[in-house]
């Protein structure tokens, strides 16, 4: 039996009235469709061209339903559907609905719901208290993952495979158990969600005493007594050398490896770019690749290889900042687990058709001595994080706010935007920059509203 779904759908909570094959019904349905597609009220003059298309389709012999479908498709090809209107639109009605759309697409990944449309119609979305309440509602609602997953994935560049040694150039590590790769990435996503939910201070992005863990991650990290696939907040052991914060997440450190090696360059550049708001310039195209697996390089400590690499004057400027930062993460192995020793080389082996990079030759203590961009030196991963919290917390918050602005508006913040972002940081710093409050401040600001 053919089943035709009712339209408008019941979820719209709209009474379309009695529908008949006549011009009045066609105009009423076309207006309803266009208002939903454009996410704002529509004027008769704007509907006229779509109604002309409907009439032409009827003249050509199309049925009532099919002629309306032609007009509906034309609406979906129009600019107001494909692009969000400017919040600074001189028409206050359009500006209010634009604010609703931008807020909803950012935090719920969907067009505005009934409550946002109602507030926009009432002209209340410029009110700071109302806007804050809507941010809380959307972040605490069932669709919050539609913001957290894409934003965190883009911000931290988590689209890379869990290790580059696995799916890039067809290399895979057989040691990753079932569900482990997914759990490693979800640890970071749920950690950020917990920070937002609890309005935790920005410093906990770098250092805390907790993480999100399930049974698979507990086994990976060496924790007992955790059962079930659901990730939940777990207080870390005081002697856990990873500590809390996204820098110690296995999924982050594992994706920054290459061909079995803990790649100091990748890790250092990623930390500078994504955490410390100090992105290094891209490498010159003509610089040769440094491959620690080449015969001439095998067995050499990473510091020696990098010193060799820096002898090329084209490499020195970037690497003298990248490399000292990258050594902070040398305690993390290919799978993101903690280690105290490293092998002098890694070799390719196969088990059941899967490729692994296993250590070979002598072992040596891991070298974690390094330096932060402004010259602070550290000897361990923990010291590095302590220095970052002490001296770079504001840098991390500024970088995060720039990424939030880019995600919310689709453009990099300009000079004026950066001045307002810094003013927000000045206000929030004495309060330890609670993450949800920082996000609300960005959404209330001219950076987001365009006013």
N, C-alpha and C positions, 0 to 999 in steps of 0.2 A: 504494500500500500504506500502510495506517495504521501508524504507528510510535509505540509508547508508551514514553516514556523510563523507564528503571528508577528506582525510588525505594525507599530513600534514594539520592541520587546518589553515585557512586563517590568524589567529592571529599570527602565527609564522612568517609570511611574508617571506616565503622561496619558491623558485621555485624548485620543485623536478624534473622537466623535464618530459619527456614522460616515463610512467611506462609500462613495458611489463613483461610477465612471462619469465624472463631470469635472469641469474646470475648477470649481471651488475645492473639491477634494484634492485635486492635483496640486493646487497652489499651497494648500494647508500641509500636505505631506512633504512637498519640496521645501517649504520654509522650515519645517521640523528637522528634516535631514541636514539642511545647510547650516542651521544654528548649531547642531551637534557637531558637524564636521569642522566648522570654523571656530567653535568654542566661544561664541559670542552672539548677541542679538544681530539679526540681519535686516537691512532696510529693503523695502519693496523694490527700490531702484537696483539693488544688488541682485535680487532674485529674478529680475525681468529677463536677463539674457539666458538664464537656465530654463525659464518657462518657454521662451521662444524655441529652444531646442526640443522641449517636450512637444510643443505644437507641431513642429516640423516632423518629428517622428510619427505623430498620429496621422498627419497628412500622407506620410509614406506607407501607411498601412500597419503600423506597429500597434499592439494592444496597449491598454491603459498601463498595465504593469511594466511591460517592456519599454514603453516610451519614458516612464518615470525612471527606470533603470538607466536609460541613456543619459537623462539629466543628472541623476545621482552620480554616475561615473564622471561626468564633466565637472561636478562640484569637487570631486576628489583629485582632479587634475589642477585645480585652481591654486593660486599662491596662498590665499588665507588658510587653506587646509595644510599645505606642505610646509609652510613657514610660520613660526610664532610671530605675532605682531609685536611692535615695540611697546614696552611698558610706558615709554614717554610719549605715546601717541597723544596728540592734542585733544582728541575726543575722549572725555573722561570715562565714558561707558566702555569703549574699546580698551582703554588703559587698565581699567579694573579687571576686565575679563582676561586681558593679557597677563596681568599679575597672577591671576588664578591658574592660568594655563602653565606659566613658567614654573610656579611653585609645585603644581601637581606633577608635571612631567619630570621635574628634578627628584622629588621625594617619593613619588608613587609609580613613576614610569607609565602614567596613563593620563587621559584627559581629565579635567576637573570633575569631581563628583557633585552630587546635588548640593551639599553644604557649601562647597567653594563657589558654585554658581550663585547660590542664594546670597552669600556675602558680597560677591562681586556686583550683583544687581543692586544691593543695598549700599554700595560704595564704601564698604568698611575695610577693605584689604590694605588700605594705607595706615590703618591704626596699628601701632606697634604691638599692643597687647593682644589684639585679634590675630595678627600674623603669628605671634609666638604660640598662641594656643593652637593654631592650625599646623604649625611645624610639629608640635608635640603630638597632635592627633595623627598626623601622617607617619611620623617616625615610630609611633607605638602601634600602628595599625598593621593589618595583615600583608600590606604591600611594601613594607619598608625594605625588604630584600631587593626590590626593584631599584632602589637607590644604592644600597650598600654594596651589592655584588658588582655592578658595573663601575661604580665610582672607585672602589678600592682596587679592582682589577686594573683599571686604567692608571690610577695614581701610582701604584707600586709595580706596574708593568708585569702583572702576574699572568699575562697571556702566554709567556714563554713556557715551554715544556718543563716538567719537573725533571730535572737536569737536562741541560743542553746535550748531554751525552746520551740521552735516551732516544728521543724521536728525531732530533736533528741528525742528518746523515745516517739514519737507520741504526742508531746505537741504543741499546736498551739494557737496563740493569735488572737482572733477575731477582735481586734481593728485595725489591719492593713488593710487599705482600698485597693481597687483595684489599681493596678499599684504602690502602695507605696513601697513595698519591692524592686522592680526593680529600681525605681527612687532613693531610698536610696543608692543602690550600684553604680548606674550610676553617682551619684553626685561625688563620689570619683574618678571614672575613668575619667570623663570629667574635673574634677579639675586638675588632673595630665596632661591631654592633654592641657589644657589652660596654665599651667605652662611651658610646653615645647614650645608651639606655641609662647608665648610671651617672652621666654628666661628669665623667672622670677627667682629671687634669691631663693636659696635652703631654706632660712629661712621661705618662704611662705608655705612650707610644714607644718610648725608648727603654724605660726601666719600670718594672713593677715586681710584685711578689706572687703573681698569678698568671695563669694562661687558660685557654680553653682546651679540653682534652676529652677523648673518648677511649674505648678499650684498645683500639688499634694504635692510637698515639701513645697511650700509656705504656704499651709494650715497647714501642719504638724508643721512648724516653726513659724506660726503666722504672716505671711507677706501678705499684701493686694496688689491688683493691678497687679498680675502676672497671665497671662492666657496662655493656650496652654501647650502641653506635651513636647515641646522642651526645653531642659535645656539650660539656658543662664547665662552669668556672671551677678551677682547681687551684688551691694554694700550693705553691712550689716548695720543695724542701729548701731549708736555709742553705744547704751546701750544694744545691743544684747550680753548677757553674754557668749555665745558660742564662739564668735569671728570667724575668718576664720582659715583655716588650717584643715588637715584631722583628727586631734584628736577630733574635734567637730562635725564630720559628724555622723548623726544618724545611718547610715548603719554600721559604724565601732563600735560605742559604743553598738548598739543593738545586734550585733553578739557576743559580749563578756559578755552576761548575761546568767543566768542559773536558771531555775525554778522560775522565777519571781524576782530573786535577782540581784542587781547590784554587780556582782562578782568581788570584789576588786582584788582577786588573778589573775584571767584571764586578767583583764585589765592592772594590773601592769606588769605582765610577758610579755604581748603582747607589751606594750610600750617600755619596756627595750630591747626586742628582735628585734622588727621591726623598731623602731624609733631611739633609743639611742645607738644601736650597743653594748649593754651590756647584752647579753642573759644569763639568769640564767641557772644553770644546771638542767637537768630533775629531777623530784622528785623521791625519793627512792620508789621502787615498794611496799614495805610493809607498807608505811605510810597510815593510815586510812583516808578516805575521810571526809572532813569537810562539813556537810550538815546543813545549817541554818534553814531548814524546819523541822528538827527533833524536836520532842516535847521538849526535854531537852534544845534545843538551841533557841526555838521560843521566840521572844521578846527581845533577847539580842542584844545590838549594835554590829556592825561588828567588831569594834576595840576590844571589849571584847572577841568575838569568836576567833579572830586571836591571841590574847594574850594567850588564852587557848591552841590554836593549837601549838603555838611556845614553849610551855612548853616541847614538845617532842624535844629532842636534835637533832634528825634527820631532823627536819623542820627548826630549827632556822637559820642556815647559809643562806638559800635561802630567807626565808620569811622576814628577817630584811631588805632586799633590795626590794623585790617585793611589800610587803604590803604598805609601806609608799608612793611608787609611785602610787599604785592603787587607793588610796584615792582621788587623784586629779580629778577622773572622777565620783565621787559619785553624782554629780548633774544631771547625765543623767539617765533617767528611762529606763524601759524595751524596749521602742520603740525609744530610743535615743533622746527624748525631754527633755528640761531643767526642773528641779524641784528644789524647795527649801526645801521641806519636804519629809521624807520617812516614811513608815509605819513600825510598829514594827514586822509585819510578813506578809506573802503573802499566799493566799490560792487558791486552784484550783477550778475553776467554769466552767460551760459549757453553751454555747449559740449556738443553732442550730448545735449541734454536734461538735463545735469547742471549744477548751480548752483555757482558759485564766488564768493568775495568777494575781489576784486582791489584792490590799492592804486591810488589816484588822487590827483592834485594833487601838491603839493610834498612833499618828504621832509624829515625832521629827525632829528637824533641821538636815539637811544633814551635815555630818562630812567630811570636805575636807582638813583637816590639814595633811600635809605629808612632805616627804623629797625625794630629788633626790639622785642618786647614790653616788655623791661626797660630800653629806652632806648639800646642800643648802635646806633650809626649806621654805615652802609655806603654805598659809592659804586658798587660792582659786585656782580655775582652771586657771584664768587669770594670777595669780602670777606664777603658775607652768610654763605656756607657756612662760612668759617673761624670767624666769630663764633658760629655755631650749634654747631660742634664744640667750641669753647672754653667756651661759657657755657650751652649748652642740651642737651648730650649726655644728661645725666641726665633732663631733661624728655622727650626723645624716647624714651628707654628706658622711662620710667614709662608714657608713653602707649601704647607697644607692649605692655607687660605687661598693662595694663588691657584692651586689645583681645584679647590671648590669653586672659585670664581670662573675658571675656564669651563668646568663641568656645567655650572648653572647658566652661563651666558653664551657659551660657545666661542668665546674670544679670550685672548690673553689680557690680563689687567694692564691698563696703560699707566702713565705716570700719576695721573690724578687718582686713579683707582688705588694704586699702591700707597699713596699718601693717606687715603681713608683707611686702608687695611692696617697700616702702621698705627693710626690713631685708635683703631679698635684694639690692637694688641696692647697699646699703652693703658687702655682702660681695663683690659682683662688680666694683664700680667700680675697685679697684686692679688688677684683671686685665683692664681695658678692656672689661668686659662682653661676652665672647664669646657670640654669639647662641644657639648650641645649648645652652651651659651655662646661660644665662639661662632658656631654655625648660624645661630639665630641672629647674631650681630651682623654677619655678612648678608643675610637675607633681608634685614631691615635697612641696610645701607644703600647709598646711591649706586654703589657698584652693581648691586642686583636690580634695584628699582629703576635705574636710569634717570632719576630726578635729581 
